[in-house]
Amino acid sequence: MSGVSAYAGQKITVKFTGVETDKGGGTTDFVIDDTALNQAS
């Protein structure tokens, strides 16, 4: 695998998916803060 360098200069999409956990049919909210995409050597 060549890592993320193959995507240099390109637009990518990162998707976060949540799951409903309120059994009463309410809304489950989540907030994403301070994300990073790192390449391990």
PyMOL commands that set and color helices and strands:
alter all, ss='L'
color gray80, all
select helices_A, chain A and resi 3-7
alter helices_A, ss='H'
color red, helices_A
deselect
rebuild
show_as cartoon
